[in-house]
Amino acid sequence: MSSDLKQRIQAATLKSLTARNRYNDQITAQLTQALKQAEDEVARAILQYRSLGSLPDNKLAALKGLEKLQLELDDTMKRLKREQTLVYRKTTKDSFKLGIQQGIGEFADAALPFYADLKPEGIDKLATKVFTIVDTSALDFMAQYNLTLAGDVHRELSDGIKRTILNGIATGKGADDIVRDMGKVIIDKDSFRQAGSRVFSKAQYRMEMIARTEVLRAHNMGRLKFHERVGIQKLEWLAMEDERMCPVCGGLDGKTFPIDKFPQQPAHPHCRCTNVVAWPMTVCGSEMVAKAAAQASQGDACILPPHVLEGMADAQAKENAKLKSAFENGDITELGSLTVKQLQTLAKQNGVAIARTKADFIKLLDLAEPGIDHGDLAGAALSAKLKEHKIGLLR
């Protein structure tokens, strides 16, 4: 790779981080706003019951008053969980797609042949098509993993609220003091650093950490899957070289790995690292059809151009139409002509519960633990490893 081309690629990658970080801030703000609303509702509920005499300042409250208060708090927590669950579910897929889009945009900004001709609307259109031909099997796992992490925070928050109320009553605190002990959701970033570790400030820290880390995970995965699909074979670890860079990321910065052995990114919570294309940088010739270009990307190591990707996506769309027709017609003969992989895809697209094959499980484990060979796992050892990473049946 020429020095000039390498510099253009790296500059384009760093430029794309601005959009990535802006999207991350937007998602974090949505989650924080939902938590702020929950905090306000909890405070109003507690103060309301004080005025009704159900939560006296200096002695244990009447049981019925506390039961009513708890029901209100439970409703608030359920609403918070429902709102944030919707955000997490949508964000995983959208972050993955954004990673694909920015992978394409980086090629355009670096003025790679054919990609340099793409306008913003062309990049968006190509990203939509590429999404249909990249491996998205990890999306379900990532979304469920995010919901599991968020569920832990919601449980801790609910328990913390109950504990603060009961401790406050037991020690003779009034409603105002109990609300104060809950802490606050702080919107201002500088003020948040001094927020301490009370119930709501702790929940805010955990939620923001999960959001920022997992948005980057899905985004990096989308970029990696795009690079993998177009024929990139090596990636270089790119750390943010500032005062916040940790020893782990500093040690990986600048190192090159085969794309199928690239270490997991983010490397840790709040990790900001990304990767940059290392090899190849040659774009396949425009006269090549999809099949020939795909073969060249494996042998001569070249990057598939946009029109080839579009052709592959169009072929996939025809395949999907065939699968949809087979499902809707219910013709046994037509269904019997499909491969196992096609049947699995068909079932997933139509919400039919199916069991993953061993190969599916191994692929998900490879994603959960990059660089480790899981191919020899079987029986109890495989089950234990799947349980460790909370990987189950596909629903």
C-alpha positions in Angstrom: 0.0 0.0 0.0 1.4 3.4 -0.9 2.1 5.9 1.9 -0.4 8.4 0.4 -3.2 5.8 0.2 -2.6 4.7 3.7 -2.8 8.2 5.0 -6.0 8.8 3.1 -7.6 5.7 4.5 -6.6 6.6 8.1 -7.8 10.2 7.7 -11.1 9.0 6.3 -11.5 6.5 9.2 -10.7 9.2 11.8 -13.3 11.5 10.1 -16.0 8.9 10.4 -15.5 8.7 14.1 -17.2 12.1 14.5 -20.4 10.7 13.1 -20.0 7.5 15.2 -19.5 9.5 18.4 -22.4 11.9 17.6 -24.8 8.9 17.1 -23.5 7.4 20.4 -24.2 10.7 22.2 -27.8 10.7 20.8 -28.5 7.2 22.0 -27.0 7.9 25.4 -29.2 11.1 25.7 -32.3 9.1 25.0 -31.6 6.6 27.7 -30.6 9.3 30.2 -33.8 11.3 29.5 -35.9 8.2 30.2 -34.0 7.6 33.4 -34.5 11.3 34.4 -38.2 11.0 33.8 -38.3 7.9 36.1 -36.3 9.8 38.8 -38.9 12.7 38.6 -41.8 10.2 38.9 -40.2 8.4 41.9 -39.6 11.7 43.7 -43.2 12.9 43.0 -44.6 9.6 44.3 -42.7 9.7 47.5 -43.5 13.4 48.2 -47.2 12.8 47.4 -47.5 10.1 50.0 -45.8 12.3 52.6 -48.5 14.8 52.2 -51.2 12.1 52.5 -49.7 11.0 55.8 -48.9 7.5 54.4 -45.2 8.2 54.8 -44.7 10.1 58.1 -41.3 11.7 58.8 -40.3 10.1 62.0 -41.9 6.6 62.3 -42.7 3.5 60.3 -45.5 4.3 57.8 -48.9 2.6 57.6 -48.5 -0.6 55.5 -51.2 0.2 53.0 -49.6 3.5 52.2 -46.3 1.8 51.5 -48.0 -0.8 49.4 -49.6 1.9 47.2 -46.3 3.7 46.9 -44.6 0.5 45.9 -47.2 -0.2 43.2 -46.6 3.3 41.7 -42.8 2.8 41.8 -43.2 -0.6 40.1 -45.2 1.0 37.3 -42.5 3.6 36.8 -39.7 0.9 36.7 -41.8 -1.1 34.1 -42.2 1.9 31.9 -38.5 2.8 32.1 -37.6 -0.8 31.2 -40.0 -0.8 28.3 -38.8 2.4 26.9 -35.1 1.6 27.2 -35.7 -1.9 25.8 -37.1 -0.4 22.6 -34.0 1.9 22.4 -31.6 -1.0 22.9 -33.3 -3.3 20.4 -33.4 -0.6 17.7 -29.9 0.7 18.4 -28.1 -2.6 17.9 -29.3 -3.0 14.4 -29.0 0.7 13.5 -25.4 0.8 14.9 -24.5 -2.2 12.8 -25.9 -0.5 9.7 -24.2 2.7 10.5 -20.9 0.8 10.7 -21.5 -0.6 7.1 -22.5 2.9 5.9 -19.4 4.5 7.3 -17.2 1.7 6.0 -18.4 2.6 2.5 -18.1 6.3 3.3 -14.5 5.9 4.3 -13.6 4.3 1.0 -15.4 7.2 -0.8 -13.6 9.8 1.3 -10.2 8.1 0.6 -11.0 8.4 -3.1 -10.7 4.6 -3.8 -11.6 3.8 -7.4 -15.4 3.5 -8.0 -16.2 4.4 -4.4 -14.9 8.0 -5.0 -17.9 8.5 -7.4 -20.5 7.7 -4.6 -22.6 10.7 -3.4 -24.2 10.6 0.1 -27.4 9.2 -1.2 -25.5 6.6 -3.2 -23.6 5.6 0.0 -26.9 5.2 1.9 -28.4 3.1 -0.9 -25.3 0.8 -1.2 -25.3 0.4 2.6 -28.9 -0.8 2.6 -28.0 -3.3 -0.1 -24.8 -4.5 1.6 -26.7 -5.2 4.8 -28.6 -7.9 3.0 -25.4 -9.8 2.0 -23.3 -9.5 5.1 -23.3 -12.0 8.0 -25.8 -10.6 10.5 -26.0 -13.7 12.7 -24.4 -12.0 15.7 -27.1 -9.2 15.8 -29.6 -11.3 17.8 -26.9 -12.3 20.3 -25.7 -8.7 20.7 -29.2 -7.3 21.2 -30.0 -10.0 23.8 -26.7 -9.3 25.5 -27.5 -5.6 25.7 -30.9 -6.3 27.2 -29.4 -8.7 29.8 -27.0 -5.9 30.9 -29.8 -3.3 31.0 -32.0 -5.7 32.9 -29.3 -6.0 35.6 -29.2 -2.2 35.9 -33.0 -2.0 36.2 -33.1 -4.6 38.9 -30.3 -2.9 40.8 -32.2 0.5 40.5 -35.5 -1.0 41.8 -33.7 -2.7 44.7 -31.8 0.5 45.5 -35.0 2.6 45.5 -36.7 0.2 47.9 -33.7 0.0 50.1 -33.3 3.8 50.3 -37.0 4.2 51.2 -37.0 1.5 54.0 -33.7 2.7 55.4 -34.9 6.3 55.5 -38.1 5.4 57.3 -36.3 3.1 59.7 -33.9 6.0 60.6 -36.6 8.6 61.0 -35.9 10.5 57.8 -38.5 12.6 56.1 -39.6 12.3 52.5 -37.5 15.2 51.3 -34.4 13.5 52.8 -35.3 10.2 51.3 -35.7 11.7 47.8 -32.3 13.5 48.3 -30.7 10.2 49.3 -31.8 8.7 45.9 -29.4 11.0 44.1 -30.1 12.7 40.7 -29.8 12.0 37.0 -27.3 14.7 35.8 -27.6 15.8 32.2 -24.5 18.1 32.2 -21.4 15.9 31.6 -19.1 18.0 33.8 -21.5 18.0 36.7 -22.1 14.3 36.3 -18.5 13.6 37.1 -19.2 14.9 40.6 -22.5 13.1 41.0 -21.3 10.4 43.4 -22.7 6.9 43.7 -26.2 7.2 44.9 -29.1 5.2 43.5 -29.9 7.2 40.4 -26.4 8.5 39.7 -25.1 5.0 39.9 -27.8 3.7 37.5 -27.0 6.6 35.1 -23.3 5.7 35.0 -24.0 2.0 34.4 -26.6 2.7 31.6 -24.3 5.2 29.9 -21.4 2.9 30.1 -23.4 0.0 28.5 -24.9 2.3 25.8 -21.5 3.8 24.7 -19.7 0.4 24.8 -22.4 -1.6 23.1 -23.1 1.0 20.4 -19.4 0.9 19.5 -19.5 -2.9 19.5 -22.3 -3.1 17.0 -20.8 -0.3 14.9 -17.4 -1.9 14.8 -19.0 -5.3 13.9 -20.9 -3.7 11.0 -17.7 -2.1 9.6 -15.8 -5.4 10.1 -18.5 -7.4 8.3 -18.5 -4.9 5.4 -14.8 -5.1 5.1 -14.9 -8.9 5.3 -17.6 -9.0 2.5 -15.6 -6.8 0.1 -12.5 -8.8 0.5 -10.4 -7.0 3.1 -8.0 -9.5 4.7 -6.1 -7.5 7.3 -7.1 -4.8 9.7 -4.9 -2.5 11.9 -5.9 -1.6 15.5 -6.3 2.2 15.8 -6.4 3.7 19.3 -7.2 7.2 20.3 -3.8 8.5 21.2 -4.6 10.9 23.9 -4.3 11.1 27.7 -7.3 8.7 28.1 -5.6 5.9 26.2 -5.2 2.8 28.5 -2.3 0.4 28.5 -4.4 -2.4 26.9 -5.3 -0.3 23.9 -1.9 1.4 23.7 -0.3 -2.1 23.4 -2.6 -3.0 20.5 -2.3 0.3 18.7 -0.8 -0.1 15.2 -0.8 -3.9 15.3 -2.2 -5.7 12.2 -4.3 -8.9 12.4 -6.1 -11.1 9.9 -9.7 -10.0 9.7 -11.0 -13.3 11.0 -8.6 -13.2 14.0 -9.1 -9.5 14.8 -9.4 -9.0 18.6 -12.8 -7.9 20.0 -13.6 -4.3 19.9 -14.4 -2.6 22.3 -11.6 -4.2 24.3 -13.2 -3.0 27.5 -16.0 -0.7 28.8 -15.7 2.9 27.5 -13.1 1.7 24.9 -13.1 4.2 22.0 -10.8 2.3 19.6 -11.6 1.4 16.0 -9.7 -0.3 13.2 -8.3 0.8 9.8 -8.0 -1.2 6.6 -4.4 -2.6 6.2 -4.6 -4.9 3.2 -5.5 -5.2 0.3 -6.2 -1.8 -1.2 -6.6 -2.8 -4.9 -10.1 -2.5 -6.2 -11.3 -5.2 -8.6 -11.7 -4.0 -12.2 -15.0 -2.7 -13.4 -15.3 -5.3 -16.1 -15.6 -8.1 -13.7 -18.9 -9.7 -12.9 -19.9 -10.7 -9.4 -18.6 -14.3 -9.6 -15.3 -13.4 -11.2 -14.8 -10.5 -8.7 -15.5 -12.8 -5.7 -12.9 -15.3 -7.0 -10.4 -12.6 -7.5 -10.9 -11.2 -4.0 -9.9 -14.6 -2.6 -7.0 -15.3 -4.9 -5.5 -12.0 -6.1 -6.8 -10.0 -3.0 -8.8 -7.1 -4.4 -11.7 -5.1 -3.0 -15.1 -5.7 -4.6 -16.4 -2.5 -6.3 -19.8 -1.0 -5.5 -21.6 -2.3 -8.7 -20.5 -5.9 -7.8 -21.9 -5.6 -4.3 -25.2 -4.3 -5.8 -25.3 -7.3 -8.1 -24.8 -9.6 -5.2 -27.5 -7.9 -3.3 -29.9 -8.1 -6.2 -29.2 -11.8 -6.5 -29.9 -12.2 -2.7 -33.2 -10.3 -3.1 -34.3 -12.8 -5.8 -33.3 -15.7 -3.4 -35.3 -14.1 -0.6 -38.3 -13.8 -3.0 -38.1 -17.5 -3.7 -38.0 -18.3 0.0 -41.0 -16.1 0.7 -43.0 -17.7 -2.1 -42.2 -21.2 -0.7 -43.3 -20.1 2.7 -46.5 -18.5 1.6 -47.5 -21.2 -0.8 -46.8 -24.0 1.7 -45.9 -26.3 -1.2 -44.1 -29.4 0.3 -42.3 -30.0 -2.9 -41.0 -26.5 -3.1 -40.0 -26.4 0.5 -38.3 -29.8 0.1 -36.0 -28.3 -2.5 -34.5 -25.8 -0.1 -31.3 -26.3 1.7 -31.0 -26.5 5.5 -29.5 -23.0 5.5 -32.4 -21.7 3.4 -34.9 -23.2 5.7 -33.2 -21.7 8.7 -33.3 -18.3 7.0 -36.9 -18.7 6.0 -37.9 -19.6 9.6 -36.1 -16.7 11.1 -37.5 -14.2 8.7 -41.0 -15.4 9.5 -40.7 -15.6 13.2 -40.7 -19.4 13.4 -38.7 -20.8 16.4 -35.9 -23.1 15.3 -32.9 -24.7 16.9 -29.4 -23.5 16.0 -27.0 -26.1 14.6 -23.6 -26.8 16.2 -22.0 -24.8 13.5 -24.2 -21.8 14.4 -23.2 -22.1 18.1 -19.5 -22.3 17.2 -19.8 -19.2 15.0 -21.4 -17.2 17.9 -18.7 -18.4 20.3 -16.0 -17.3 17.8 -17.6 -13.8 17.9 -17.8 -13.8 21.7 -14.2 -15.0 22.0 -12.2 -13.8 18.9 -9.0 -15.6 18.2 -9.9 -18.8 20.0 -10.7 -22.0 18.1 -14.0 -23.5 19.4 -14.3 -26.1 16.7 -13.3 -29.0 18.9 -15.9 -28.2 21.6 -18.7 -30.8 22.1 -21.1 -32.2 24.7 -20.8 -30.8 28.2 -17.8 -28.6 27.3 -19.8 -26.9 24.5 -22.9 -26.5 26.7 -20.8 -24.9 29.5 -19.2 -22.5 27.1 -22.6 -21.5 25.6 -24.0 -21.0 29.1 -21.0 -18.8 30.1 -21.8 -16.4 27.2 -25.6 -16.8 27.5 -26.0 -18.2 24.0 -29.1 -20.2 23.6 -31.6 -21.4 21.0 -32.6 -19.0 18.2 -36.2 -17.7 18.8 
